[in-house]
Amino acid sequence: MKGTIVMIHGMYCASWCWEKYIPYFEERGWRCIAPTLRHHEQMPGEPPPPELGTTSLLDYASDLEALTNTLDEPPILMGHSMGGLLAQIVATRTNPRAVVLLTPAPPSGVFVLKPSVVFSFVGALMRWGFWRKPQYPSYGGAVYSTLNLVPEEERRGIFKRFVPESGRAVAEIGLPFLDGKRAAKVDETQINSPMLVIGSELDRIVPASVVRNVAKKYRRVAEHRELKEHAHWVLGEPGWEKIAGQVADWLDSV
């Protein structure tokens, strides 16, 4: 066994989003752990617990930190989207073997004000009190922001598995300047592990330019790669195997 990868999912998801990556990396000799974030356990269509609305990124990060502390050796932290931001936060609290960020949500201080980002979040941000309520994705919003390169016949199936997200976490990522606790802040000097940062040319919710700036923040330890003809759902859109292969090869080299 090469070691352990902790795979951290993003908004509206659960551990199922790694269902393609887990067998791929297990065949490459890795043990994979894919936790479901706090209050994301309900079945699609079921009402979420009220506490979800006010759950912070810091709550998610504390749960993940506790998980990593139960392991016998430092794991690889692999995060997608919001999970990529959580991987950054947890990496400052632990000493992971390496960090892999797949189209990661940026920490505060990284400029994100792009038209496609605003459009991706406008549905949530226009609801008064969204920062304390569970947020529900719309199909049109999910297709525009996340699933735009997923074949039509697969989109509905993925969307049906989505679950509500914390309004507070949305606010902490999208409006960090209004967050007194600075939940999305990451001190890059506290991360000394090798890091792979992957962005996608056609990503709308975390544009490639944003991911470049994330990589620059960690330039001391990070390697940056930008995927052509890919978007945000690198966990399952056509060609995901090549992306997973790049990551696996990089992990074998560090």
C-alpha positions as YAML, in Angstrom:
chain: A
units: angstrom
residues:
- id: 1
  name: MET
  ca: [0.00, 0.00, 0.00]
- id: 2
  name: LYS
  ca: [1.44, 3.37, -1.04]
- id: 3
  name: GLY
  ca: [-0.40, 5.36, 1.60]
- id: 4
  name: THR
  ca: [-3.76, 6.97, 2.32]
- id: 5
  name: ILE
  ca: [-5.63, 9.61, 0.35]
- id: 6
  name: VAL
  ca: [-8.34, 11.60, 2.12]
- id: 7
  name: MET
  ca: [-10.70, 12.77, -0.64]
- id: 8
  name: ILE
  ca: [-12.72, 15.87, 0.29]
- id: 9
  name: HIS
  ca: [-15.85, 16.68, -1.69]
- id: 10
  name: GLY
  ca: [-17.26, 20.09, -2.55]
- id: 11
  name: MET
  ca: [-20.57, 21.93, -2.27]
- id: 12
  name: TYR
  ca: [-23.86, 20.06, -2.66]
- id: 13
  name: CYS
  ca: [-22.06, 16.72, -2.79]
- id: 14
  name: ALA
  ca: [-21.13, 13.79, -0.56]
- id: 15
  name: SER
  ca: [-18.61, 10.98, -0.74]
- id: 16
  name: TRP
  ca: [-20.33, 9.59, -3.86]
- id: 17
  name: CYS
  ca: [-18.67, 12.21, -6.06]
- id: 18
  name: TRP
  ca: [-15.38, 10.25, -5.76]
- id: 19
  name: GLU
  ca: [-16.92, 7.02, -7.06]
- id: 20
  name: LYS
  ca: [-14.74, 7.07, -10.19]
- id: 21
  name: TYR
  ca: [-11.54, 8.18, -8.46]
- id: 22
  name: ILE
  ca: [-11.67, 5.72, -5.57]
- id: 23
  name: PRO
  ca: [-11.35, 2.49, -7.63]
- id: 24
  name: TYR
  ca: [-8.85, 4.20, -9.94]
- id: 25
  name: PHE
  ca: [-6.50, 5.13, -7.10]
- id: 26
  name: GLU
  ca: [-7.05, 1.87, -5.25]
- id: 27
  name: GLU
  ca: [-5.87, 0.03, -8.36]
- id: 28
  name: ARG
  ca: [-2.77, 2.24, -8.25]
- id: 29
  name: GLY
  ca: [-2.07, 1.02, -4.72]
- id: 30
  name: TRP
  ca: [-3.60, 3.74, -2.56]
- id: 31
  name: ARG
  ca: [-6.01, 3.44, 0.35]
- id: 32
  name: CYS
  ca: [-8.84, 5.94, -0.20]
- id: 33
  name: ILE
  ca: [-11.01, 7.54, 2.47]
- id: 34
  name: ALA
  ca: [-13.85, 9.76, 1.25]
- id: 35
  name: PRO
  ca: [-15.73, 11.27, 4.20]
- id: 36
  name: THR
  ca: [-19.09, 12.95, 3.83]
- id: 37
  name: LEU
  ca: [-19.05, 16.43, 5.33]
- id: 38
  name: ARG
  ca: [-21.14, 17.27, 8.36]
- id: 39
  name: HIS
  ca: [-24.92, 17.46, 7.66]
- id: 40
  name: HIS
  ca: [-24.52, 16.14, 4.10]
- id: 41
  name: GLU
  ca: [-25.62, 12.61, 5.00]
- id: 42
  name: GLN
  ca: [-29.31, 12.95, 4.13]
- id: 43
  name: MET
  ca: [-30.74, 11.26, 1.08]
- id: 44
  name: PRO
  ca: [-31.37, 13.52, -1.92]
- id: 45
  name: GLY
  ca: [-34.78, 15.13, -1.59]
- id: 46
  name: GLU
  ca: [-34.89, 14.81, 2.17]
- id: 47
  name: PRO
  ca: [-34.93, 18.03, 4.21]
- id: 48
  name: PRO
  ca: [-31.54, 18.87, 5.71]
- id: 49
  name: PRO
  ca: [-31.03, 19.43, 9.43]
- id: 50
  name: PRO
  ca: [-31.61, 23.10, 10.31]
- id: 51
  name: GLU
  ca: [-28.06, 23.34, 11.65]
- id: 52
  name: LEU
  ca: [-26.70, 22.96, 8.14]
- id: 53
  name: GLY
  ca: [-27.52, 26.58, 7.33]
- id: 54
  name: THR
  ca: [-25.10, 27.94, 9.93]
- id: 55
  name: THR
  ca: [-22.36, 25.31, 9.60]
- id: 56
  name: SER
  ca: [-19.00, 26.96, 8.97]
- id: 57
  name: LEU
  ca: [-16.06, 25.97, 6.83]
- id: 58
  name: LEU
  ca: [-14.23, 25.79, 10.16]
- id: 59
  name: ASP
  ca: [-16.67, 23.12, 11.34]
- id: 60
  name: TYR
  ca: [-15.97, 21.04, 8.26]
- id: 61
  name: ALA
  ca: [-12.23, 21.59, 8.69]
- id: 62
  name: SER
  ca: [-12.31, 20.55, 12.36]
- id: 63
  name: ASP
  ca: [-14.05, 17.29, 11.45]
- id: 64
  name: LEU
  ca: [-11.48, 16.60, 8.75]
- id: 65
  name: GLU
  ca: [-8.60, 17.43, 11.08]
- id: 66
  name: ALA
  ca: [-9.98, 14.99, 13.65]
- id: 67
  name: LEU
  ca: [-10.22, 12.31, 10.95]
- id: 68
  name: THR
  ca: [-6.61, 12.78, 9.81]
- id: 69
  name: ASN
  ca: [-5.44, 12.59, 13.42]
- id: 70
  name: THR
  ca: [-6.83, 9.05, 13.66]
- id: 71
  name: LEU
  ca: [-4.62, 7.81, 10.82]
- id: 72
  name: ASP
  ca: [-1.36, 5.96, 11.37]
- id: 73
  name: GLU
  ca: [0.57, 8.15, 8.95]
- id: 74
  name: PRO
  ca: [0.19, 11.57, 7.31]
- id: 75
  name: PRO
  ca: [-2.25, 11.24, 4.39]
- id: 76
  name: ILE
  ca: [-2.54, 12.88, 1.03]
- id: 77
  name: LEU
  ca: [-5.22, 15.58, 1.20]
- id: 78
  name: MET
  ca: [-7.12, 15.69, -2.11]
- id: 79
  name: GLY
  ca: [-9.93, 18.23, -2.43]
- id: 80
  name: HIS
  ca: [-12.29, 19.25, -5.20]
- id: 81
  name: SER
  ca: [-13.95, 22.69, -5.37]
- id: 82
  name: MET
  ca: [-14.91, 23.69, -1.79]
- id: 83
  name: GLY
  ca: [-13.11, 20.54, -0.75]
- id: 84
  name: GLY
  ca: [-9.98, 22.06, -2.22]
- id: 85
  name: LEU
  ca: [-10.31, 25.06, 0.09]
- id: 86
  name: LEU
  ca: [-10.93, 22.72, 3.03]
- id: 87
  name: ALA
  ca: [-7.77, 20.80, 2.09]
- id: 88
  name: GLN
  ca: [-5.83, 24.07, 2.27]
- id: 89
  name: ILE
  ca: [-7.25, 24.89, 5.70]
- id: 90
  name: VAL
  ca: [-6.61, 21.40, 7.09]
- id: 91
  name: ALA
  ca: [-3.07, 21.41, 5.67]
- id: 92
  name: THR
  ca: [-2.23, 24.40, 7.87]
- id: 93
  name: ARG
  ca: [-3.31, 22.44, 10.96]
- id: 94
  name: THR
  ca: [-1.67, 19.13, 10.13]
- id: 95
  name: ASN
  ca: [1.39, 18.00, 8.23]
- id: 96
  name: PRO
  ca: [0.01, 16.06, 5.26]
- id: 97
  name: ARG
  ca: [2.27, 14.03, 3.04]
- id: 98
  name: ALA
  ca: [1.07, 16.06, 0.05]
- id: 99
  name: VAL
  ca: [-1.88, 18.17, -1.07]
- id: 100
  name: VAL
  ca: [-3.83, 17.91, -4.34]
- id: 101
  name: LEU
  ca: [-6.23, 20.72, -5.24]
- id: 102
  name: LEU
  ca: [-8.66, 20.01, -8.09]
- id: 103
  name: THR
  ca: [-10.38, 23.15, -9.42]
- id: 104
  name: PRO
  ca: [-10.23, 24.48, -5.83]
- id: 105
  name: ALA
  ca: [-12.32, 27.20, -4.27]
- id: 106
  name: PRO
  ca: [-9.90, 30.00, -3.41]
- id: 107
  name: PRO
  ca: [-9.02, 31.23, 0.06]
- id: 108
  name: SER
  ca: [-9.80, 34.82, 1.00]
- id: 109
  name: GLY
  ca: [-7.40, 37.28, -0.56]
- id: 110
  name: VAL
  ca: [-7.43, 35.60, -3.97]
- id: 111
  name: PHE
  ca: [-9.37, 37.77, -6.41]
- id: 112
  name: VAL
  ca: [-12.44, 35.95, -7.76]
- id: 113
  name: LEU
  ca: [-14.75, 38.66, -9.15]
- id: 114
  name: LYS
  ca: [-15.35, 37.25, -12.63]
- id: 115
  name: PRO
  ca: [-18.71, 37.47, -14.44]
- id: 116
  name: SER
  ca: [-19.08, 33.69, -14.64]
- id: 117
  name: VAL
  ca: [-18.41, 33.37, -10.88]
- id: 118
  name: VAL
  ca: [-21.04, 35.99, -10.06]
- id: 119
  name: PHE
  ca: [-23.56, 34.28, -12.34]
- id: 120
  name: SER
  ca: [-22.78, 30.91, -10.73]
- id: 121
  name: PHE
  ca: [-23.62, 32.22, -7.25]
- id: 122
  name: VAL
  ca: [-26.29, 34.81, -8.01]
- id: 123
  name: GLY
  ca: [-29.16, 32.45, -7.24]
- id: 124
  name: ALA
  ca: [-27.95, 31.92, -3.68]
- id: 125
  name: LEU
  ca: [-26.72, 35.44, -3.04]
- id: 126
  name: MET
  ca: [-30.04, 37.03, -4.05]
- id: 127
  name: ARG
  ca: [-31.98, 35.24, -1.30]
- id: 128
  name: TRP
  ca: [-32.24, 37.36, 1.83]
- id: 129
  name: GLY
  ca: [-30.81, 35.57, 4.84]
- id: 130
  name: PHE
  ca: [-29.05, 32.98, 2.67]
- id: 131
  name: TRP
  ca: [-26.06, 33.07, 5.03]
- id: 132
  name: ARG
  ca: [-28.00, 31.29, 7.77]
- id: 133
  name: LYS
  ca: [-30.14, 28.91, 5.72]
- id: 134
  name: PRO
  ca: [-29.50, 25.69, 3.80]
- id: 135
  name: GLN
  ca: [-28.96, 26.45, 0.14]
- id: 136
  name: TYR
  ca: [-30.54, 24.37, -2.62]
- id: 137
  name: PRO
  ca: [-28.95, 24.16, -6.07]
- id: 138
  name: SER
  ca: [-31.01, 24.63, -9.21]
- id: 139
  name: TYR
  ca: [-30.57, 22.37, -12.20]
- id: 140
  name: GLY
  ca: [-29.87, 25.27, -14.54]
- id: 141
  name: GLY
  ca: [-27.33, 26.73, -12.13]
- id: 142
  name: ALA
  ca: [-25.59, 23.39, -11.68]
- id: 143
  name: VAL
  ca: [-25.34, 22.86, -15.43]
- id: 144
  name: TYR
  ca: [-23.97, 26.35, -16.02]
- id: 145
  name: SER
  ca: [-21.45, 26.40, -13.19]
- id: 146
  name: THR
  ca: [-20.36, 22.81, -12.71]
- id: 147
  name: LEU
  ca: [-21.73, 20.26, -15.18]
- id: 148
  name: ASN
  ca: [-21.37, 22.16, -18.45]
- id: 149
  name: LEU
  ca: [-19.11, 19.53, -20.05]
- id: 150
  name: VAL
  ca: [-20.94, 16.51, -18.63]
- id: 151
  name: PRO
  ca: [-23.04, 14.73, -21.28]
- id: 152
  name: GLU
  ca: [-26.73, 15.59, -21.04]
- id: 153
  name: GLU
  ca: [-27.74, 12.01, -20.24]
- id: 154
  name: GLU
  ca: [-25.46, 12.03, -17.17]
- id: 155
  name: ARG
  ca: [-26.30, 15.50, -15.84]
- id: 156
  name: ARG
  ca: [-29.70, 14.63, -14.44]
- id: 157
  name: GLY
  ca: [-28.35, 11.63, -12.62]
- id: 158
  name: ILE
  ca: [-25.60, 13.66, -10.97]
- id: 159
  name: PHE
  ca: [-27.95, 16.51, -10.09]
- id: 160
  name: LYS
  ca: [-30.44, 14.15, -8.45]
- id: 161
  name: ARG
  ca: [-27.72, 13.19, -5.97]
- id: 162
  name: PHE
  ca: [-26.96, 16.77, -4.96]
- id: 163
  name: VAL
  ca: [-27.88, 17.80, -1.41]
- id: 164
  name: PRO
  ca: [-28.30, 21.26, 0.19]
- id: 165
  name: GLU
  ca: [-25.26, 23.25, 1.27]
- id: 166
  name: SER
  ca: [-24.54, 25.54, 4.19]
- id: 167
  name: GLY
  ca: [-25.50, 29.14, 3.54]
- id: 168
  name: ARG
  ca: [-22.81, 30.22, 5.95]
- id: 169
  name: ALA
  ca: [-20.14, 28.30, 4.05]
- id: 170
  name: VAL
  ca: [-21.35, 29.90, 0.80]
- id: 171
  name: ALA
  ca: [-21.01, 33.33, 2.39]
- id: 172
  name: GLU
  ca: [-17.59, 32.57, 3.86]
- id: 173
  name: ILE
  ca: [-16.30, 31.67, 0.40]
- id: 174
  name: GLY
  ca: [-18.21, 34.22, -1.69]
- id: 175
  name: LEU
  ca: [-18.18, 37.20, 0.68]
- id: 176
  name: PRO
  ca: [-15.09, 36.70, 2.86]
- id: 177
  name: PHE
  ca: [-14.76, 40.44, 3.57]
- id: 178
  name: LEU
  ca: [-18.01, 40.25, 5.58]
- id: 179
  name: ASP
  ca: [-16.84, 37.29, 7.67]
- id: 180
  name: GLY
  ca: [-15.46, 38.44, 11.00]
- id: 181
  name: LYS
  ca: [-13.99, 35.01, 11.73]
- id: 182
  name: ARG
  ca: [-12.13, 34.90, 8.40]
- id: 183
  name: ALA
  ca: [-13.03, 31.25, 7.95]
- id: 184
  name: ALA
  ca: [-11.68, 31.16, 4.38]
- id: 185
  name: LYS
  ca: [-8.30, 32.67, 5.32]
- id: 186
  name: VAL
  ca: [-5.27, 30.44, 4.86]
- id: 187
  name: ASP
  ca: [-1.73, 31.22, 6.02]
- id: 188
  name: GLU
  ca: [0.39, 29.83, 3.21]
- id: 189
  name: THR
  ca: [3.52, 29.88, 5.38]
- id: 190
  name: GLN
  ca: [1.98, 27.08, 7.45]
- id: 191
  name: ILE
  ca: [1.91, 24.66, 4.51]
- id: 192
  name: ASN
  ca: [5.18, 22.89, 3.78]
- id: 193
  name: SER
  ca: [3.87, 19.82, 1.98]
- id: 194
  name: PRO
  ca: [4.29, 19.39, -1.78]
- id: 195
  name: MET
  ca: [1.17, 20.58, -3.56]
- id: 196
  name: LEU
  ca: [-0.39, 19.99, -6.98]
- id: 197
  name: VAL
  ca: [-2.88, 22.66, -8.11]
- id: 198
  name: ILE
  ca: [-5.06, 21.83, -11.11]
- id: 199
  name: GLY
  ca: [-7.30, 24.30, -12.91]
- id: 200
  name: SER
  ca: [-9.44, 23.96, -16.02]
- id: 201
  name: GLU
  ca: [-9.57, 26.21, -19.05]
- id: 202
  name: LEU
  ca: [-13.39, 26.08, -19.33]
- id: 203
  name: ASP
  ca: [-14.23, 26.23, -15.61]
- id: 204
  name: ARG
  ca: [-16.91, 28.85, -14.91]
- id: 205
  name: ILE
  ca: [-17.32, 28.71, -11.13]
- id: 206
  name: VAL
  ca: [-13.57, 28.63, -10.38]
- id: 207
  name: PRO
  ca: [-12.01, 30.12, -13.51]
- id: 208
  name: ALA
  ca: [-8.53, 29.08, -14.58]
- id: 209
  name: SER
  ca: [-7.20, 32.56, -13.76]
- id: 210
  name: VAL
  ca: [-8.40, 32.17, -10.16]
- id: 211
  name: VAL
  ca: [-6.69, 28.79, -9.84]
- id: 212
  name: ARG
  ca: [-3.47, 30.31, -11.19]
- id: 213
  name: ASN
  ca: [-3.59, 32.81, -8.36]
- id: 214
  name: VAL
  ca: [-4.21, 30.02, -5.84]
- id: 215
  name: ALA
  ca: [-1.07, 28.31, -7.14]
- id: 216
  name: LYS
  ca: [0.89, 31.56, -6.88]
- id: 217
  name: LYS
  ca: [-0.08, 31.84, -3.23]
- id: 218
  name: TYR
  ca: [1.65, 28.51, -2.62]
- id: 219
  name: ARG
  ca: [4.45, 28.95, -5.14]
- id: 220
  name: ARG
  ca: [7.01, 27.87, -2.54]
- id: 221
  name: VAL
  ca: [5.64, 24.31, -2.54]
- id: 222
  name: ALA
  ca: [3.16, 24.12, -5.43]
- id: 223
  name: GLU
  ca: [3.17, 22.85, -8.98]
- id: 224
  name: HIS
  ca: [0.41, 24.24, -11.19]
- id: 225
  name: ARG
  ca: [-1.23, 22.57, -14.17]
- id: 226
  name: GLU
  ca: [-4.02, 23.86, -16.40]
- id: 227
  name: LEU
  ca: [-6.25, 21.45, -18.26]
- id: 228
  name: LYS
  ca: [-7.36, 22.22, -21.80]
- id: 229
  name: GLU
  ca: [-10.94, 21.45, -22.84]
- id: 230
  name: HIS
  ca: [-12.02, 20.69, -19.28]
- id: 231
  name: ALA
  ca: [-14.36, 22.46, -16.86]
- id: 232
  name: HIS
  ca: [-15.19, 22.16, -13.16]
- id: 233
  name: TRP
  ca: [-16.44, 18.57, -12.84]
- id: 234
  name: VAL
  ca: [-13.02, 16.98, -13.30]
- id: 235
  name: LEU
  ca: [-14.22, 14.07, -11.16]
- id: 236
  name: GLY
  ca: [-16.43, 12.69, -13.89]
- id: 237
  name: GLU
  ca: [-16.60, 14.68, -17.12]
- id: 238
  name: PRO
  ca: [-15.23, 12.99, -20.25]
- id: 239
  name: GLY
  ca: [-11.49, 12.52, -19.96]
- id: 240
  name: TRP
  ca: [-11.45, 12.30, -16.16]
- id: 241
  name: GLU
  ca: [-9.19, 9.23, -16.38]
- id: 242
  name: LYS
  ca: [-6.36, 11.29, -17.88]
- id: 243
  name: ILE
  ca: [-6.71, 13.83, -15.07]
- id: 244
  name: ALA
  ca: [-6.65, 11.11, -12.43]
- id: 245
  name: GLY
  ca: [-3.62, 9.63, -14.18]
- id: 246
  name: GLN
  ca: [-1.77, 12.94, -14.00]
- id: 247
  name: VAL
  ca: [-2.48, 13.14, -10.29]
- id: 248
  name: ALA
  ca: [-1.46, 9.52, -9.67]
- id: 249
  name: ASP
  ca: [1.80, 9.98, -11.58]
- id: 250
  name: TRP
  ca: [2.56, 13.14, -9.62]
- id: 251
  name: LEU
  ca: [1.89, 11.38, -6.32]
- id: 252
  name: ASP
  ca: [4.29, 8.62, -7.33]
- id: 253
  name: SER
  ca: [6.97, 11.26, -7.88]
- id: 254
  name: VAL
  ca: [6.75, 13.08, -4.53]
...
